[in-house]
Amino acid sequence: MNEAQLRECAEVVGHDFVDWSLLVRALTHSSYSAESPDEPSNERLEYLGDAVLGLVLADEMYRRHPDFHEGLLTDLRKSVVNETTLGGAARRMGLGRFIRLGRGEEAAGGHDKTSILANAFEAVIGAVHLDAGTEIARRLSLRLLRDDIDAAVPGLRTLDPKTQLQELTQDNELGAPYYEITDEGPDHEKTFFAEVLIAGRIRGRGSGRTKKAAEQEAAAQAIESLRSGDA
């Protein structure tokens, strides 16, 4: 890969590398390394990038959605940090044409394989993390995945436990869930506690820093109770 190609790739990525060898390594698939043993593959950088992306997306979802419980936040993170989404982001960027592949993988169309693209995307984020630090890697990740992050929420609205519980009780003619809320602690640091009653019986309990978070946790517990057939 010549200097002009490297600079074109850096422009596509949106980061001007100090250590260009990091970008070269991020673009080196294991099939290329198998044919050129002196060229390390991007697998270690992929491992690092995966961890960086996991933290970045966990933090972003946590900040965006203060009322979402842990399960929803996990679903949101996983809806972005996965092979399909990351591979799609790499494809939109045009990253595939810069990936160094072995002859067999190249002949098999590896430049457009979702798994190879996703791994390269993670490796590039890992390379940026090493080259410029976590904050720059965070900004770059959020910029490159902005559309995927924004699109994740509408697709997961139906996972909201209160909505699911409402539908479940309606389908089974159990009547509407009723939530009882209490709180403890000073005004600036309250913890809220929720109990959800269905047909007069407590089916779930939850707690959180907001009423909504406590209700969501209680609803999730109630769903588990009803689906497990607890009397």
Residue, then its C-alpha position, 0 to 999 in steps of 0.5 A: m500500500n503506497e502513501a497516496q492510498l494510505r492518505e486516501c484511506a485516512e481521509v475516508v476514516g476521518h483521522d490523520f494518523v501520526d503513526w501510519s503503521l497502525l493504519v496499515r496494520a488495521l487494514t491487514h487481514s489474517s489471510y494477507s499475514a498468512e502469505s506475508p508472515d512479517e506483516p502482522s494482522n489486524e486481529r489484535l487491533e480488532y480486539l482493542g477496537d471492539a472494547v473501545l466501541g463497547l465502552v463508547l456505545a455503552d456510555e452514549m446510550y447511558r447518557r441518551h436514555p436516563d430512563f432505560h433499564e440495564g436490559l434495554l441499554t444492553d440491547l441498544r449497544k448490541s444493536v450497533v456493536n455487531e457484525t452487520t451494523l459495523g460491516g455496513a458502516a465500513r461498506r458505506m465508508g468504502l473501507g473495503r477497497f483498502i483492506r489487504l487480503g490474501r490472494g484466495e480471500e481477494a478472489a473470493g470477494g473478501h473486500d465486500k464480506t461483512s465479517i471482514l469489513a466489520n473486523a477492519f472497522e473495529a481494527v481502525i477504531g483500535a488504531v485510532h485509540l492507540d494513535a490519538g487516545t480514547e477521546i478522539a476514538r470516541r468522537l470518531s466512533l460516534r460520527l461514523l455510527r451516528d445514523d446507526i445510533d439514531a436508528a437504534v431507538p425506534g427499532l427498540r421502542t417495542l422492547d420497553p417493558k411497560t409496553q410489553l407488560q401492558e400488551l401481555t395483560q391485555d392479551n390475557e384479560l388480566g386488567a391494566p397493571y397498577y404501579e405503586i411508587t415510593d422513594e427514599g433519600p434527599d431530594h438531590e439523590k432520591t432512589f425510587f421504588a416501584e411495585v406493579l400489581i396485576a389483578g391486585r397481586i404484586r408481580g414485580r418490584g424495581s428501583g432506580r434513580t427515576k420513577k420511570a426507571a423503577e417502573q421499567e424494572a418492576a415491569a420486566q420482573a412482572i413479565e418474567s413472572l407471568r411468562s414463567g407461570d407463577a401462580 
